[in-house]
Amino acid sequence: MEIQEIVRRLRAGDSDRAIHQALGMHRETVKKYRVWATEQGLLTGELPSVAELHQLLSSNA
């Protein structure tokens, strides 16, 4: 799974359903990532690197 692609699509305004269909992940999983990305402030500003996104994910696990 490419977290940067999920965040990029969220930032672009794609719906959970569109992301689900494009990336083949469950819509509930997309919803969880949307909530997480919003809480982390990832939907605006500069897009963090893949390494930074993975670090954020692991620190919140």
N, C-alpha and C positions, 0 to 999 in steps of 0.2 A: 504494500500500500504506500502510496506517495502522499505524505501529509502536505507537502508543499502544493501539490495539485489540488487537493481538497480545499486548502485555504485560498488558493488562487481563484477557484471556482466560486467559493463563498463570497469573496471580495467582488467578483464580477456580477454578483446578484443571482447566480443560478439557484434554482429551487432545490430542495432536498430530493425531490423526485428526479430532476434532471441529473443531479450528481449521482444518485443511485443508479440510474440507467447508464450513464457514461462510464462509471468506474466499477460497476458491478458489486457495490456494497449495499448492505441493508439500509433502508431509510432511517431506521432508529439509530443506527451507527452514525449516519450523516448528521442527524439531529444532535447527537451527543457532541460531535466535533464542532457543530455550529455554536452550541452553547459554550464549549470550551474556548473556541476562538474569540467569541465575543467577550468572555470574561478576561481573556489575556490581552485584549485590545489589538488583535491581529487583523481586524477587518478594515483598518485604516492605516495610513502611513506606509513606510517602507516594508516590503515583504522580507521577513527574516530568512536566513539561509536554512537549508535542510537540517544542518547540524544544530542550529539554534532552536528550530522547531522540535527536533527530537529531544533536545535537552529540556525544553519546556514540558513536553509530554511526560518525560520520565520523572521530572520533579513534582508533577501533579498526580502521579500514579499512586 
